[in-house]
Each structure stands twice: as structure tokens, then as C-alpha cells.
């Protein structure tokens, strides 16, 4: 079967035009393409979006639901009492998080860091309460975002729950890991 030269040229132009259109649409959606025939499923973000994702300004302060707020209030009251009973200085900020092994640790250089971490090791109920607060706040944060924001967060880096206590105050935030 042979194709007339004019029909062949039109066919090549049509295929070329379709490939260029696909390339343009994919490029506008953020996908990287190295040629019209080689595609990748990567998403690219501007340097500004990456900077914001890694900055303190991108941290989300939670909680916002009344049940998570109540859990935070109850837990922080109990934790302040435990810290006081064990001579832990709460006048300096204590930033708590779960490490990669699932243990609660002080994320900052608090002078009582070893004591704080030992308290959670020796009190599994206290550790479980922290984990419960972390789980509910994390679920709440994820549910509060649009699907696009959830995808962007999952594509760039995971986030980690932090509980910060100082004196009589407690707050939470999420930081990129």
C-alpha cells in the first residue's frame, strides 16, 4: 500500500502538530518532557514553591477542630504536671516530635532533653497520648487541604507533627522532613 506524497506530508504535519500540542499541555501542567516522544511522570515546582514548602512560613499551626483542641489542652496540662514533678525546665521552649523509630524526642537543644526523652520511654501511656494527638492533628491537617495541595505535599516532602511547650502555652506545627 502506498500513500500519496501530499497525503504523507499532511499526515506527518498532523502527527507532529498533535505531539507538539500534547507537549505544550503537559508542560503547562508541570510535567517535564525532554522531547515530544519521551515523557516522564514527574511534577516540577518553581524554586519559590520549594522555598516556601521548606520555610517556617509554610508550617501549619494546628489544631483547629474542637476535639483536637480539647485533646491538646488536656495533654499539655498533664505534660506540664509531669515535667514539673520531674524537674524539667518549662521556661525554655520544648519542641517535641516523633523520630524515625517512633520514639518521642526533643527536637531542639533543651537542657533537659535526655530527661524529657527518658520520661516518654518510661511512660508508654504518655507516649501513646502524644501519638494520638499527633495522629488526629495530622489527619485534620491533611483533610483540610485541597486535593492539589495534598498531592503537592506528598510529591515534595512529608511533614512531621511538632508540639511546642513553654511555660503555660502549647502550640503545634508541621515541618517538612
N, C-alpha and C positions, 0 to 999 in steps of 0.2 A: 504494500500500500504506500502510495506516495502522497505528499502534501504539496500543494502548490506553493511556490516561493512567497507569494503575497500572504497566503493564509499562515504559513510558517512564521513570518515576521510578526503578524498580528498576534499569534499565539505566544510567541516569546515576549512581546510587549505586555500582553495581558498577565502572564505569569510573573514577569518582572514587576509590573505595577502592583499586583496582589502581594508579592513578597515585600515590597517597599512599604505598602500600607500596613501590613502586619508588623513590620519592624517599627514603624512610626507609632502605632498604637501601643505596642509593648514598651517602647521607650518612654512614652508619656505616662505609662502606669508604673514605671520604676524598674522594669526588668532590664537586665543587661543582655545585649546581643552583640556578638562580635562580627556577625555577617547576617545576611538575610536568610541563610540556610542553617546557621548554627545558633541554637537558642539555649538559654540557661534559665533555671527557675529561681534565680537569686533576686532579692529585692535590695535596692540601694537606697540609702538615706543621705541627705545632704550632711555636710560637716557640721552645720548648725544644729540639725536634729540630733546628731550623735552627741554633740557637746551638751545640749540640753538634757538628753537622756542620762548623761553621766554626772550632771551637776547637782548640787544640793537644791537648786531651784526646781528640779524635776521631781523631787521627793514628794510623795503624797502624805499629808498628815491625816491620820485617821484616829479614832473611829467616827463614823457618822450615824450609824444606827443606834437606837436607844439600848438595845440588848448588849451590843458590843461596848458601848459607853459604860453601861452598868457593870459589865464584867471587868473593864479596865479599872473603874473606881474601886470595886471590891478587891481585885487582885493587888492594885498598888497600895491600898490601905494595909492589907495583910503583909505585903512585902516590906513596907516601911517598918512595920512592927517587928518582923523577923530581922531586918537589918539592924534596927535599934537594939534588940536583945543580943545581937552578936557583935556589937561594937563597930558596925560598918558606918563609915562617914558618908552621910547623905547630903552634906553641904556641897560636896563636889558632884558633878554630873556623873551618873552611872548609866551607861548605854549598853543594854542587853540585847543579845541576838542568839540564834541557834547556829552552831558551827556545822561544818560538813559531816560531822559524826553524829549529829543530833543532840549534842550537849549544849546547855546554855552557858554562854560566856560573856564576859565584859568586853565589849568591842573597843573601848577606849582604855587609856592608861590610868585607870583609877588606882590609888594607892592600896586599896583593899581588894584588888582584882582576884587574888588567889582565894581569899576568904569567901568572896561572892560566889565564885565558881564551885568551891567546896560545899557551900550551902545547898546549891541545886543538886549536886552529886549525892549529898546525904539526905535530901528531902525529895524523894521521887514525886510526892503529891504536889509539891511546889513547882517542880519542873513540868508536871502534867498540866497544871493550871496555866503556866506560861505558854506551853504548846497549844492549849485550847484557845487562848486569847490570840496567839499568832495565827492559828488556822482560821478562826472566824474573821479576823481583820483582813487576812489575805483573800479569803473568799469574797468578802464585802468589797474590797478594792477591785478585784477582777470583775465582779458583777456590775460595778458602777461605770465601767469603761465601755465605750462603743466597740463593736467588733473589729474595726480598723485599729483602734488603739490597743486592743488585746493582741492582735496579730503583730503589730509593731513591737510591742513589749516582748512577745515571745520570740520574735526574729532577732532582736538585738541583744538582749541580756535578760537574765531573770532578776527578779527583785527579792529583797530579803526584808522581813519584818524586824523592826527595832523598837524596843521600849526604853525610853529615856526617863530617868527619875532624878529629881534634885529637890531637896527639902520636901515640901508638901505638894509638889507638882509632878505630874506624869503626862507624857505625850508619846505618841507613836509616829513612826515614819517608815517609809520603804526606801531602800537604797539599792542601786544596781550592784550586782555581784560581779 
